Every structure is written in C-alpha cells, then in structure tokens.
Amino acid sequence: MGISVASIVAPSWALPTANSVGSAGIDALRLQQAPYHLTGKNIAIGQVEIGRPAQFGWDKVATNPNFQLERVFYQNGAAKADTNVEAHSTVVAAVMIGKDRRFPGVAPAARLYATAMGTGDRLGQPEECLSTQHIALQARGDVRAINLSFGEPLERDPRPHPQLDGNALLTQCLDWSARVHNVTYLVAGNQGQGGVPIPTDNYNGITVAYSTLHQGIYRKLDFSNLSEMPTGKAKRMKSREVNVGNRRSIGLVAPGGNIQLDNLIFRSATGAAHGTSVAHGTSFATPHVTGTVALLQEFGDRQLRIKGQMPLDLRAHWSPDTRRHEVMKAVLLNSADKILDKGDGLRLGMTRTVLAKNNRDWTESEASRDPRIPLDAQLGAGQLNAFRAYRQFSPGQYYPIQPVAAIGWDYRTVPAGAYRDYILDRPLAEGSWVSITLAWDRLVELQDRNGNKKYDVGEEFRNRGLNQLDLYLMPIEENQLDRSLWSSTSSVDSVQHIFHQIRDPGKYKIRVHFRHAVNFPRQAYALAWWTVPSLGTVRERI
C-alpha cells in the first residue's frame, strides 16, 4: 500500500506559530485582497492521498460548513459517506481551500476534487496511477494542478532493483499525465526516516521540501527533509532515498513547519477538542504551492476574458499558453525567494534569505558555482513566494522575434540543433541579479493496449527519455556559447536555472539552445526571466 509522507499534527500550545499564507510565509493573503482579489475562483485543482478529506453535507463527520470540496471519490469511483476519511488529508485540503478567517487557505474559492486510494496489500502503484488519472480528468479535463502529499516506498516497488531513477510506474504515470492532461503536479518531498520516495523522482512536476520558522518567518529548511545526498553512516541507510546520479529532486521549498489550523476542520477524525493544532511536514508544504497555482490560473483566465478590451499592444501578451503546466513550473521556480533584497531592488525584490540545514544560502551552493547543476540539493530554486510569482506571471508572454521586457515568460518550441534568442530591451543595472528558468517535459508514453487513451491497471509506460536544452545569458552581440556570462547546462535535469549577478552593465540576451535530441526533434519549453534594467544611460557594447 502507499504510505503517506511523514507528518505530525499536535496541539498548538508551547509551539511558535505564524500565518504561513501571510507575509511571514508565502505572502498569498495580499493576493486575496484588493486590488487583486485572487482566491482561485472557478479553478479546478486536485488531491490524491491514501485517505480523503471530509466533505460537508456528505460525510457526517464533517463539521465545518466553510470547508467545502467540489467532489470526493474512492480511487476512480464514487466515495462512500464516512469511509476513507482521514485527518491528514483534511488538513492538507484546508491549506489549499480553507475559509477560516484566522487560518485561511491559499485559494479558498478553488474547486477541489479529492480521491482516496485506500489501504491494503493489493493496492499499489497501479491503483495510485488510476486514482491520479481520475482526478486529472475531472472538471471536463480542466484540472490545473494536483497535490500529492503521499509517497510509495521503494521496498514495495516490483522492479528487481528499484531506485529513484524516474522509472517507477507511479513516477512515469505522473510525467505522462502532466504532459497529456496538462496538469501541474506538486509532490511532497521525502522526509523523516525515508521509505516513501516515489514519485519524488518525477521530471515534469515539482517536488517540494519544507521550511520552518526562523526569526519569526519561514526561511529555514527543516532538518527532517531528505533532500541532499547523505554522507557518512547516513549514506548507507538513506542513499537510496535520493535521486540516482546528479539529478536534483527538490524544485521548491514552502512553509511546512508549525502550520496552524482550526481543529473544527478535522475534529471528528482526530478526536481533538475545539481549538487549534499545529502540523509539520512536506505534506503541508506542498498544498501551499498547489493553491498558488490556482491563484495564478485565476489571474490568467481573467486576462484571457478581458483580452478583447486591452490595447492592441497588450493583447499579444496573453494566450492560452497561460494554462501550460511548464509555464507554471518556470514561473514558480523563477520567482522563488533566495536572498533578501537590500531595498534597492537589485536582488529582484526578494523578501528573505532562505537557509539550508547548515545555515548557508543559495549563493553558497554548488548550483551557484557549477553550470551543470541548476538547482540546490536542499533548497531547489528557493522558497515559494506567491506574490512574487504573481509579479513574474502578470507581465505576460513575450516572443523572441522582438525585444522583451525586464520581467516576462514565454512558451514555445525549438527544433533540434537550433536556438531561440530573447533580447532584453534595456541595459541591465550594475550589481543587479538575473533570474532565468527553463522548463520542459521528459517524454513518457502510455503502452495503451486497448486503445482507449487512458491508463488501465496492467498497462505500462515507456520512457522515451529527455531532450537536452541548455540556457545561456549572453552579451547582445555575442554568439559564441563559451563566451556567455553564465549558463545552465545540466544533461540530466528537465530544468535549467540561472541566478547570477551582473558585474558589467550593458545589453544582454537569453538563449535557449536545443543541444541534443533523444526523442522528437522539436521540443516545447517554458521560459521565465526576471532582470533589473539600468535607470541611467549605459553605453552599449559595440
């Protein structure tokens, strides 16, 4: 059976707490208020776990009318009342859609579809895949993000020598579904004593580690995260719990320690008295990211609705590409907090310095020094910041055929051996930082025996591999790749990421290069960038 990612729910007395959705955490409350009014309204999101949250009006144990789900299921069928209801799943759902005034969810108006996989010796990755696919097909196939706050142990993987190489059935299922159903998958990172790492080795979703409070705000990675390659005695015990080779697992960090919630949401399932409880774990970090996707998607849909009323020069920045899961991944990773801005904007307005377990920040990591390593093993791209994600997303889409703004994103294809150049329209400020993220999919195909275009228990997937795309920041007149200012050239990751300081002010361009094809000779990708233009006149290179 699947085993939920380690997590703890405890009474809140004697524990420090802060609102993880507010400015101490991901700063999503600002987006819920004027002038943004983003609450996830009409956006379908999903949840897949061993149990399911209680639904008011369906389950007798549900006691909170302000906590309402769209529909609940058991695997790929209807749920029975008061069956498979679980406190853990209810808390995870509350982080996404809770309406409690004291502890609001990230996207309280989103439409949440949730299914329980149940327990038993006969249940495993095939049933987990079936359940995940069922949620992806809800809302007429328009589910934008799915939260997976559970994991499958390697010991139960039926392969002869299972390892975290991306080839477990559930991991391949997730990567296939992300591409076919266009869903952003958010996966709880491995933690505690290990044992539940599948599908943290996915390529096409985002695996999330969790931070805890440090000096009153969420910014320190909790020690229980299993995100870095272990050393010494721990290596023998936990080396199988991280990805094979140099491929990174963690994409983002989000608040997951001391998450305060109203007991009324899950009182029946836990036996807790009315009051508050505190939750800990990657299980509760992941729904912060899922809820943020709902906020961004609501904004994107709003822009598409009013596109006809926009001036002609703004209409080109909004297309159905806003709904692409690759765009969401690039936007979320590129806007993550790394190092605190000093107030001059040169550090992209970041709100905190995020710390790894040993108190180092992102700029002290291998990823900051080695172009072959795009993400930090512990911190990924940094910590989720919903408001900065909005700022990254809201300028809209830009095309490589004309100069692009200082902040923006794009979704495009590139043929093998070719490149796309994005020329920044203004010189970059001296001492400023540049953040650029490139994301694309590994190609996993379904071995569809009966031709129904759906996964059925007994079917398998085929891993067609990962095309290699590289990312460069280059002076505008330069075309030699080895003369770029900085690059990201991992041959094993489906993400490239640059976070680099500008020492020489001037005009620059971003290059996306399709270096090597292993499957199709044309690759779709999403690109997001955040730069700081110079306020003065900078002499351009000639």
Buried (B, 14 or more C-beta within 10 A) or exposed (E): BBBBBBBBBEEBEEBEBBBBBBBBBBBBBBBBEEEBEBBBBBBBBBBBBBBBBBBBEBBEBBBBEBBBBBBBBBBBEEBEBEEBBBBBBBBBBBBBBBBBEEBBBBBBBBBBBBBBBBEEEEBBBBBBBBBBBBBBBBBEEBBBBBBBBBBBBBEBBEEEEBBBBBBBBBBBBBBBBBBBBBBBBBBBBBBBEBBBBBBBBBBBBBBBBBBBBBEEBBBBBBEBBBBBBBEEEEEEEBBBBBBBEBBBBBBBBBBBBBBBBBBBBBBBBBEBEEEBBBBBBBBBBBBBBBBBBBBBBBBBBBBBEEBEEBEEEBBBBBBEBBBBBBBBBBBBBBBBBBBBBEEEBBBBBBBBBBBBBEEEBBBBBEBBEEBBBBBBBBBBBBBBBBBBBBBBBBBBBBEBEEBBBBBBBBBBEBEBEEBBBBBBEBBBBBEBBBBBBBBBBBBBBBEBEEEEEBBBEEBEBEBEEBBBBBBBBBBBEBEEBEEBBBBBBBEBBBBBBBBBBBEEBBBBBBBBBBBEBEBEEEBBBBBBBBBBBBEEEBEEEE
